[in-house]
Amino acid sequence: MAQLSPLLAARWSPHAFNPIAELTDAEVASLLEAARWAPSHGNSQPWRFLLGRRDDEAYKRILTNVSPADQRWAGRASALLLAAHVTADAVGAPLTYAAYDLGQAVAHLTVQATSLRLHVRQTAAFDEAGLRADLDLPPEVHPHVVVAIGRLGDPYSLPEDLRVREVGLRQRRPVAELMLG
Ligand SMILES: Cc1cc2nc3c(=O)[nH]c(=O)nc-3n(C[C@H](O)[C@H](O)[C@H](O)COP(=O)(O)O)c2cc1C
């Protein structure tokens, strides 16, 4: 296999978060700083985040709007970060790359998490209307994913279907399949 940075090689998305571990304030600051320094179209920085830490009100409001299937693992994470973007700048000009830029910011955060020995799993399975209402999101803010962040837990504590996925081999298309022409 071609050479990969150890940080990228170590990254994967678990379901088995440690249900009692907490993030330090320094870890949270470091994750958000990584997202802050992501590249974006015209340096527009359209990403917006709402962070919940276990047992706080924001965490509960995010989690309750995640699909029941994904709540089974998201509810074990130390933090839930709603990752959203705005689609227009301060003068109303459209930010057509906003979703792409948000993805890069979350990717940065994910790599930073790996460097802190933290893990991340994202979910797009949430009730957007419920989130909007429960978090009082302004109309210009578009939620994209919920990012669960925490430390690794015991895969054998998972429900059977998740445990099977947790310990299974991860698959990727070969590079040749990604190349056009
Ligand atoms: C935009 C996005 C949405 C995702 N949505 C879900 C989801 O709804 N449920 C889930 O269990 N995992 C979700 N994931 C995690 C992916 O399934 C996971 O990243 C993928 O299977 C590759 O595995 P890896 O991250 O361990 O390499 C999502 C990931 C991304 C980037």
The ligand as an ORCA input file, in Angstrom:
! r2SCAN-3c Opt
* xyz 0 1
  C     -21.449     13.087      5.760
  C     -21.367     11.807      6.549
  C     -22.519     11.232      7.019
  C     -22.471     10.052      7.771
  N     -23.641      9.545      8.258
  C     -23.594      8.435      9.032
  C     -24.806      7.938      9.590
  O     -25.901      8.456      9.344
  N     -24.710      6.847     10.418
  C     -23.499      6.242     10.695
  O     -23.474      5.273     11.465
  N     -22.340      6.697     10.151
  C     -22.361      7.773      9.334
  N     -21.193      8.270      8.806
  C     -19.920      7.554      9.044
  C     -19.544      6.769      7.800
  O     -20.406      5.654      7.655
  C     -18.067      6.325      7.866
  O     -17.255      7.459      7.882
  C     -17.731      5.447      6.657
  O     -18.394      4.219      6.755
  C     -16.236      5.177      6.530
  O     -15.744      4.585      7.702
  P     -14.466      5.208      8.450
  O     -14.815      6.620      8.823
  O     -14.247      4.330      9.648
  O     -13.327      5.173      7.489
  C     -21.219      9.423      8.043
  C     -20.048     10.022      7.573
  C     -20.109     11.207      6.844
  C     -18.827     11.831      6.346
*
